[in-house]
Amino acid sequence: MNVTPEHNERIAKMTFASVYPHYITKVAKKGRTQEELLQVIEWLTGFDDKALKSLIDEKSTFETFFTKATLNPNAGLIKGAICGYRIEEIDNELTRNVRYLDKLVDELAKGKTMEKILRK
């Protein structure tokens, strides 16, 4: 499945605030906590709870969100398919970073241990 420029643009303009509630719902349905979700997001982006709330309040786009993020050096270890795409084959850096986040949220919802999710 090829990632199109239109797809990349749509992801760049999507706000983190519009997606975050879906992440919370997804992990909560599987018995995981919002604190675990925050831990996963902080591991990937470096954003603590306060910084994350600020980005949500500002209605930051994913483009802004990941521009401000300090991506974990081990993020490249996140592999596999998400939303029909193989993460390691996505050329666009922003789209790949968003898919890294999606994959971590999926792993949390699927019950993986935090040690495995955080690539320790």
Secondary structure, 3 states (H helix, E strand, C coil): CCCCHHHHHHHHHCEHHHHHHHHHHHHHHCCCCHHHHHHHHHHHHCCCHHHHHHHHHCCCEHHHHHHHCCCCCCHHHCCCEECCEEHHHCCCHHHHHHHHHHHHHHHHHCCCCHHHHCCC
